[in-house]
């Protein structure tokens, strides 16, 4: 997930949290909170998957050379 996607999604989730506090609706606040945590979790999973793909490519290249 690139920064142009990540930060607007985090901003949207923060806005939902604030809106939930403004209208005094705890359910909306929790939706924003959990959506934000979901965005963070997906971003971390994609980051680790990308690093793992790079690691396996490097391992395959070393195996082909040696």
ABEGO torsion letter per residue (X at the ends): XBAAAAAAAAAAAAAAAAAAAAAGBAAAAAAAAAAAAAAAAAAAAAAAAAAAAAAAAAAAAAAAAX
